[in-house]
Amino acid sequence: MSDTQGSDIWSAAGHVKIPDDAWEYQIRKTLNDAAYNGLDYVPYCSTMPVQPKCDDAKFIWKKKGGK
């Protein structure tokens, strides 16, 4: 995707922090779960077309260091 097409789903939501009520993330973190250790819990923009900044982000588990 070129820069003229706009933001991608990851960068548009990159400013969103993990909320305190994200129970799955909090439980996995507390239990030192394999998903918490091997994956990143990252925000993404689920709207199309992707806006430059997405404040209503969703979260997904992604492989650490993966693009």
N, C-alpha and C positions, 0 to 999 in steps of 0.2 A: 504494500500500500504506500503510495507516495504521500508526501507532506501536504500536497494540495487537496487531498481527499479528506483531511481532518484527523481527529484523534482516533486511536485504537481503543478497544474496550478496557485495556489495562491502565493506560495513562490517563484516560478520562476520569477514572475513579481512584487514582493513586493517592489522592489526598485524604480519602476516607479512612478513619481509624476503626479498629475492631470494637464494636460496642460491648458494654459490660453485660448486656443480656444475650450475647451470642453463646448460648448454653453449650452447644456442641464443642466449640473451641475451648471454652473455660473448663469443661469436664476433661477433655483430652489433655489439656495443659496440666491440670491438677494431677491426673493419673500418670503423667509422663508417657502417654500412649504412643504407639508406633507411628500413627498418623501425624501426631504433633511433632515427633522427632524427625520424620522423613519428608514431611510436606509443609508447604507454606499455606497459610490461610489468607488469601488475597482478595481484594475487592475488584469487581468488574462492573462495567456499565451494560445493562441488559436491554437498553433501548436502541432502536434503530430508526433513523440514522443516529450514530453516536455523536453526542454533543461534546464540545470542547471540555466541559466540566460536568460531571454527573454526581449529584448529591444524593440520589436514591440508589446507591450501589447495592449489589448482591455480593455474597462471598462464596468462594469455591476453594477447595483444596487443590494445590498444584505442586508438582515435584519441585523440591528445593533446587534453585539454580537453573531451572528450566525456563525457556522463553515462552 
